[in-house]
């Protein structure tokens, strides 16, 4: 499922995925495995895997969704990270290193952004209504 060209007011814009395809950006430490700080990279090779992560992420991959791991680990951790993901059988398209550390993320984008906070259970997503912040219209 490829990207669709989008034209607004006669000009091309960034392409978008079809509505039924999600671009999953998935954190690693504290989300799919135990939380390991960059200052202790020797622990990354043996990080404890959280339940249902491989099955859920691979299911999304097989359904045609895009899987990108987005981590605060540094580029120097690429080899150990890829080896760990491959050892556990994760299917994915890409990894982005260098995510800002510290949490409290506030993502601003011209594309649809949906956030799901990991709170100890990894599995199917359900719909719930929450309050979000939006820009005030003038």
C-alpha positions in Angstrom: 0.0 0.0 0.0 1.8 3.0 -1.3 1.6 6.7 -0.6 -1.1 8.8 -2.3 -0.2 12.1 -4.0 -2.1 15.0 -2.5 -2.8 18.3 -4.3 -4.0 21.4 -2.5 -4.8 24.6 -4.4 -3.1 23.2 -7.5 0.2 22.4 -5.7 1.6 19.0 -4.6 2.0 18.4 -0.9 3.7 15.6 1.1 2.2 12.3 0.1 -0.1 10.5 2.6 -0.8 6.8 3.4 -4.2 5.4 2.6 -6.7 5.9 5.4 -6.6 2.2 6.4 -2.8 2.1 6.8 -1.2 3.4 10.0 2.4 4.6 10.5 3.2 3.1 13.9 6.1 5.0 15.7 7.0 2.6 18.6 9.3 3.4 21.5 11.7 0.6 22.6 12.9 1.1 26.2 10.0 0.9 28.6 7.5 0.1 25.9 8.5 -3.2 24.3 11.2 -4.1 26.8 12.5 -3.1 30.2 13.6 0.6 30.4 17.4 0.8 29.8 19.1 4.2 29.9 21.7 5.0 27.2 24.3 5.2 29.9 24.0 1.4 30.4 24.3 0.1 26.8 25.7 -3.3 28.0 22.2 -4.1 29.2 20.6 -3.6 25.8 21.7 -7.0 24.4 19.8 -8.9 27.1 16.8 -6.5 27.7 13.7 -8.3 29.1 11.0 -8.5 26.4 7.5 -7.4 27.5 4.6 -9.8 26.8 2.6 -9.7 23.6 4.9 -7.1 21.9 6.2 -9.3 19.1 2.9 -10.8 18.3 1.0 -7.5 18.3 3.6 -5.6 16.2 4.1 -8.4 13.8 0.3 -8.6 13.3 0.2 -4.9 12.5 3.1 -5.4 10.0 1.3 -8.3 8.3 -1.9 -6.2 8.1 0.2 -3.8 5.9 0.8 -1.1 8.5 4.2 0.7 8.7 6.3 -0.2 11.7 9.0 2.3 12.8 10.8 2.1 16.1 11.5 5.6 17.4 13.9 5.5 20.3 16.0 7.7 22.5 18.9 5.3 22.0 21.7 6.8 20.0 23.0 5.9 16.5 26.0 4.1 18.3 23.4 1.7 19.7 22.1 0.7 16.2 23.9 -2.7 15.9 22.9 -4.0 19.4 19.3 -2.7 18.9 18.9 -4.3 15.5 20.4 -7.6 16.7 18.0 -7.6 19.7 14.9 -6.8 17.6 15.9 -9.5 15.0 16.7 -12.1 17.7 13.2 -11.7 19.1 11.6 -11.9 15.6 10.2 -8.3 15.3 9.1 -7.3 11.8 9.6 -3.6 11.1 10.4 -1.2 8.3 12.8 1.3 10.0 14.3 2.6 13.2 14.8 6.3 14.1 17.4 7.0 16.8 17.9 10.1 18.9 14.3 10.7 20.1 14.4 13.5 22.7 14.7 12.1 26.2 12.4 12.9 29.2 8.9 12.3 27.9 6.2 15.0 28.1 6.1 14.9 24.3 4.0 17.4 22.4 3.9 16.5 18.7 2.9 19.3 16.2 2.4 18.1 12.7 0.2 18.9 9.6 -0.8 15.2 9.4 -3.1 13.2 11.7 -1.3 12.3 14.9 -2.7 9.8 17.4 -0.9 9.0 20.6 -1.2 5.8 22.7 0.5 5.7 26.0 2.0 2.4 27.0 0.8 1.5 30.6 1.9 -2.1 31.1 -0.3 -3.9 28.5 0.6 -4.4 24.9 -2.1 -5.6 22.6 -5.0 -4.6 20.4 -6.0 -0.9 20.4 -9.5 0.2 21.3 -11.2 3.5 20.8 -11.8 5.8 23.7 -12.6 9.5 23.9 -10.0 11.8 25.5 -9.5 15.5 25.8 -6.7 16.9 23.6 -5.1 20.3 23.2 -5.6 22.0 19.8 -4.5 25.4 18.4 -7.0 28.2 19.1 -8.6 29.4 15.9 -8.4 33.2 15.5 
